[in-house]
Amino acid sequence: MTRRTIVLCSILLLALGCNFSLEMPELGGTTIVILPTATSTATITLSPTPKATPTETRPFIVEQTLYEGERNYTCDPGGCWRDDGEVIDKPEFFYPGVEEDNPEIRALLDSFGLPEDIASDDAERWRRVRAVWEWMYRHTVVINTPEAEEPWNYLHELTSQGPVEDWPALGEMAKVFARYGVVPLGACNSKAFTIATFLYRFGVRPNAITVAHSKSANGKQHLYLALRLDGRWLYVDPTCIRSTPELDPQPHSIGCTSADYRHPYQLEPLPGSSFPKPMLLE
């Protein structure tokens, strides 16, 4: 079994959760690990994100997280940034082939019916988020379901033949779509990187979107999107697509797990981003 096959199996076969540990030497020794089970499940009321002003451009705040105790944030007009957070800037690993184009990729992208120019404003960005979300409800299948078996096996075949150790490339997903009319997905990581890839191609540019990690109950980690709209950072969890086929016309956060969505500790941004640290979300 190749290294790339091991990575793919670790990522996509986890359809029922995101409890995993993945060694990635190509990320400078970074290890994604499972942290100990939280000892408290008490409900905590969290204060709203502070609003930075031109005269208070670097306020320092302390946030009570759900599973990690207190964490410090430093704020500016672009958001509040977690002091102990980490940004893993390796888009070539997490978003392989995101800029590529060929007839199969073109057919996949054309099936969305969306423009690929830069979204002009927040309303247009949210419209495209909603459209991609609804497309994924109709045209994705989740690993370990009967309808996903053949598409998944074909994706596994494609990725096993590749020389690069990374996540499934856009071109590989396009080949599966060309044959089966669907894109197979695994756990939260697969869903998050896939929707981020599509939104990037449809003009939701990198400083407005990123994949974020947060802690969940029982020591698990969870991956989802952080999205900047209307001057604030929202969370949008594509794991919720199966239970929520459509999003409301007005921008809003959406979650459906025990993750501490508000307090991501790590980001994996798209090409061209410039995030200093993980942001505080609303």
C-alpha positions as CSV (number, residue, x, y, z in Angstrom):
1,M,0.0,0.0,0.0
2,T,1.4,3.4,-1.0
3,R,1.7,6.4,1.4
4,R,-0.9,8.1,-0.7
5,T,-3.3,5.2,-0.3
6,I,-2.8,5.3,3.5
7,V,-3.6,9.0,3.5
8,L,-6.7,8.5,1.5
9,C,-8.0,5.7,3.6
10,S,-7.3,7.6,6.8
11,I,-9.3,10.6,5.4
12,L,-12.2,9.3,3.4
13,L,-13.1,6.0,5.2
14,L,-14.0,7.8,8.4
15,A,-17.6,8.4,7.4
16,L,-19.0,8.3,11.0
17,G,-16.7,10.9,12.6
18,C,-13.5,12.8,12.7
19,N,-11.6,11.0,15.4
20,F,-8.2,10.3,13.9
21,S,-4.5,11.0,14.1
22,L,-2.5,11.6,10.9
23,E,1.3,12.0,10.7
24,M,2.3,14.3,7.8
25,P,6.1,14.8,7.6
26,E,5.6,17.0,4.5
27,L,4.0,19.5,6.8
28,G,7.2,20.1,8.8
29,G,6.5,17.4,11.4
30,T,3.0,18.6,12.2
31,T,0.8,15.9,13.7
32,I,-3.0,16.1,13.9
33,V,-3.8,14.3,17.2
34,I,-6.7,13.2,19.3
35,L,-6.8,15.1,22.6
36,P,-8.0,13.7,25.9
37,T,-11.8,13.4,26.5
38,A,-13.3,16.5,28.0
39,T,-14.1,16.2,31.7
40,S,-17.0,18.6,31.6
41,T,-20.0,18.9,29.4
42,A,-21.6,21.9,31.2
43,T,-23.3,24.5,28.9
44,I,-21.3,27.7,28.7
45,T,-22.8,31.0,27.6
46,L,-20.3,32.7,25.3
47,S,-20.1,36.5,24.8
48,P,-20.5,37.9,21.3
49,T,-17.4,38.8,19.3
50,P,-16.1,42.2,20.3
51,K,-16.3,44.9,17.7
52,A,-12.9,46.5,17.0
53,T,-12.8,50.2,16.2
54,P,-10.2,52.5,14.6
55,T,-9.2,53.8,18.0
56,E,-9.0,50.3,19.6
57,T,-7.3,48.3,16.8
58,R,-5.6,45.6,19.0
59,P,-7.9,44.7,21.9
60,F,-6.9,41.7,23.9
61,I,-9.7,39.4,25.0
62,V,-10.0,36.1,26.9
63,E,-12.6,33.5,25.7
64,Q,-13.9,30.5,27.6
65,T,-13.9,27.6,25.2
66,L,-16.1,24.5,25.5
67,Y,-13.3,22.0,25.8
68,E,-10.0,23.7,26.1
69,G,-10.4,26.2,29.0
70,E,-9.6,29.9,28.5
71,R,-7.8,31.1,25.4
72,N,-6.4,34.5,24.5
73,Y,-7.3,36.4,21.4
74,T,-5.9,39.6,19.9
75,C,-8.3,41.6,17.7
76,D,-8.0,44.1,14.8
77,P,-10.6,45.3,12.3
78,G,-10.3,42.0,10.4
79,G,-11.3,39.8,13.4
80,C,-10.1,38.4,16.6
81,W,-7.2,35.9,16.3
82,R,-6.4,33.1,18.7
83,D,-2.9,33.6,20.1
84,D,-2.1,29.9,20.5
85,G,-3.7,28.9,17.2
86,E,-1.9,27.5,14.1
87,V,-2.1,28.1,10.4
88,I,-0.9,25.1,8.2
89,D,-0.2,26.9,4.9
90,K,0.1,23.9,2.6
91,P,-2.5,24.4,-0.1
92,E,-0.7,22.0,-2.5
93,F,-1.3,19.2,0.0
94,F,-4.9,20.0,1.1
95,Y,-6.2,21.4,-2.2
96,P,-4.3,19.5,-4.9
97,G,-5.1,20.6,-8.4
98,V,-7.4,23.4,-7.2
99,E,-6.3,25.6,-10.1
100,E,-6.3,22.9,-12.9
101,D,-8.6,22.8,-15.8
102,N,-9.4,20.1,-18.3
103,P,-12.6,18.9,-20.1
104,E,-13.7,16.7,-17.1
105,I,-13.1,19.5,-14.6
106,R,-14.9,21.9,-16.9
107,A,-17.9,19.5,-17.0
108,L,-17.9,19.2,-13.2
109,L,-17.8,22.9,-12.7
110,D,-20.4,23.7,-15.4
111,S,-22.8,21.4,-13.6
112,F,-23.1,24.0,-10.8
113,G,-24.4,26.7,-13.1
114,L,-22.3,29.3,-11.3
115,P,-19.9,32.1,-12.6
116,E,-16.2,31.7,-11.9
117,D,-15.4,35.4,-11.6
118,I,-14.6,36.9,-8.2
119,A,-17.8,37.4,-6.2
120,S,-18.4,41.1,-6.1
121,D,-19.9,41.4,-2.7
122,D,-21.1,39.5,0.4
123,A,-24.6,38.9,-1.0
124,E,-23.1,37.3,-4.1
125,R,-20.6,35.3,-2.0
126,W,-23.5,33.9,0.1
127,R,-25.5,33.1,-3.0
128,R,-22.7,31.0,-4.3
129,V,-22.2,29.3,-0.9
130,R,-25.9,28.4,-1.0
131,A,-25.7,27.1,-4.5
132,V,-22.7,24.9,-3.8
133,W,-24.3,23.6,-0.6
134,E,-27.4,22.6,-2.5
135,W,-25.4,21.0,-5.4
136,M,-23.5,18.9,-2.8
137,Y,-26.8,17.7,-1.3
138,R,-27.9,16.5,-4.8
139,H,-24.6,15.3,-6.2
140,T,-22.5,13.8,-3.4
141,V,-22.7,10.4,-1.7
142,V,-21.2,9.5,1.7
143,I,-18.8,6.6,2.2
144,N,-20.3,3.4,3.8
145,T,-23.6,3.8,2.0
146,P,-24.6,1.5,-0.8
147,E,-24.8,4.2,-3.4
148,A,-21.2,5.3,-2.6
149,E,-19.5,1.9,-3.1
150,E,-18.7,2.1,-6.8
151,P,-17.8,5.8,-6.9
152,W,-15.6,5.4,-3.9
153,N,-13.8,2.3,-5.3
154,Y,-13.1,4.2,-8.5
155,L,-11.8,7.2,-6.6
156,H,-9.6,4.9,-4.6
157,E,-8.3,3.4,-7.8
158,L,-7.5,6.8,-9.2
159,T,-5.7,8.1,-6.1
160,S,-3.7,4.8,-5.6
161,Q,-2.1,5.3,-9.1
162,G,-1.0,8.9,-8.4
163,P,2.6,9.7,-7.4
164,V,1.7,12.5,-5.1
165,E,1.0,12.1,-1.4
166,D,-2.0,14.4,-0.8
167,W,-5.8,14.5,-0.6
168,P,-7.9,13.6,-3.7
169,A,-7.3,16.1,-6.4
170,L,-10.0,18.1,-8.2
171,G,-9.2,16.3,-11.4
172,E,-9.7,12.9,-9.7
173,M,-13.1,14.0,-8.3
174,A,-14.0,15.2,-11.8
175,K,-13.2,11.8,-13.3
176,V,-15.5,10.1,-10.7
177,F,-18.3,12.6,-11.5
178,A,-17.9,12.0,-15.2
179,R,-18.5,8.3,-14.7
180,Y,-21.1,8.3,-11.9
181,G,-22.6,11.8,-11.7
182,V,-21.7,12.1,-8.1
183,V,-18.7,12.9,-5.9
184,P,-18.0,10.5,-3.0
185,L,-17.3,12.0,0.4
186,G,-15.9,10.7,3.7
187,A,-15.7,12.3,7.1
188,C,-15.8,15.9,8.0
189,N,-12.4,16.6,6.6
190,S,-13.4,15.3,3.2
191,K,-16.5,17.4,3.2
192,A,-14.7,20.6,4.3
193,F,-11.9,20.4,1.8
194,T,-14.2,19.5,-1.1
195,I,-16.7,22.4,-0.5
196,A,-13.8,24.8,0.0
197,T,-12.3,23.7,-3.3
198,F,-15.5,24.3,-5.1
199,L,-16.1,27.7,-3.5
200,Y,-12.6,28.8,-4.4
201,R,-13.3,28.0,-8.0
202,F,-16.5,30.0,-7.9
203,G,-14.9,33.2,-6.8
204,V,-15.1,33.1,-3.0
205,R,-11.5,34.1,-2.6
206,P,-9.1,32.8,0.0
207,N,-9.2,35.6,2.6
208,A,-13.0,35.1,2.9
209,I,-12.9,31.3,3.4
210,T,-10.8,28.6,5.0
211,V,-11.1,25.1,6.5
212,A,-11.0,25.3,10.3
213,H,-10.4,22.7,13.1
214,S,-12.2,22.7,16.5
215,K,-12.5,20.4,19.4
216,S,-15.6,18.2,19.8
217,A,-16.9,16.3,22.8
218,N,-15.0,13.1,23.7
219,G,-11.7,14.4,22.5
220,K,-12.6,14.3,18.8
221,Q,-11.7,17.0,16.3
222,H,-14.0,18.4,13.7
223,L,-13.4,20.3,10.4
224,Y,-15.7,22.8,8.8
225,L,-15.6,26.2,7.1
226,A,-14.9,29.7,8.4
227,L,-16.5,32.3,6.2
228,R,-16.3,36.1,6.4
229,L,-19.5,37.9,5.5
230,D,-21.0,41.2,6.5
231,G,-17.8,42.1,8.4
232,R,-18.0,39.0,10.7
233,W,-16.6,35.5,10.7
234,L,-19.3,32.8,10.5
235,Y,-19.0,29.0,10.7
236,V,-20.6,26.8,8.0
237,D,-20.4,23.0,8.5
238,P,-20.9,20.9,5.4
239,T,-21.4,17.8,7.6
240,C,-24.9,19.3,8.1
241,I,-25.7,19.1,4.3
242,R,-27.6,15.8,4.6
243,S,-29.8,17.1,7.4
244,T,-30.2,20.7,6.0
245,P,-30.5,20.6,2.2
246,E,-30.9,24.4,1.8
247,L,-29.5,27.5,3.5
248,D,-31.5,30.6,4.4
249,P,-31.2,33.6,2.0
250,Q,-29.5,35.7,4.8
251,P,-26.0,34.7,5.9
252,H,-25.8,32.7,9.1
253,S,-23.7,30.2,10.9
254,I,-24.8,26.5,10.7
255,G,-23.6,23.6,12.8
256,C,-25.0,20.2,13.8
257,T,-22.3,18.6,15.9
258,S,-20.9,19.0,19.4
259,A,-17.9,20.9,18.0
260,D,-16.8,24.2,19.6
261,Y,-17.4,25.9,16.3
262,R,-16.7,29.4,17.8
263,H,-13.1,28.6,18.7
264,P,-11.1,26.9,16.0
265,Y,-7.5,26.1,16.9
266,Q,-6.1,25.4,13.4
267,L,-6.6,26.5,9.8
268,E,-5.7,25.0,6.5
269,P,-6.2,27.9,4.1
270,L,-6.5,28.0,0.3
271,P,-3.8,29.4,-2.0
272,G,-3.2,33.2,-1.6
273,S,-4.6,33.6,1.9
274,S,-2.9,35.6,4.7
275,F,-4.4,34.5,8.0
276,P,-2.3,35.3,11.0
277,K,-4.0,32.8,13.3
278,P,-7.4,31.0,13.6
279,M,-10.2,33.5,14.1
280,L,-13.0,33.8,16.6
281,L,-16.3,32.8,14.9
282,E,-19.9,33.8,15.5
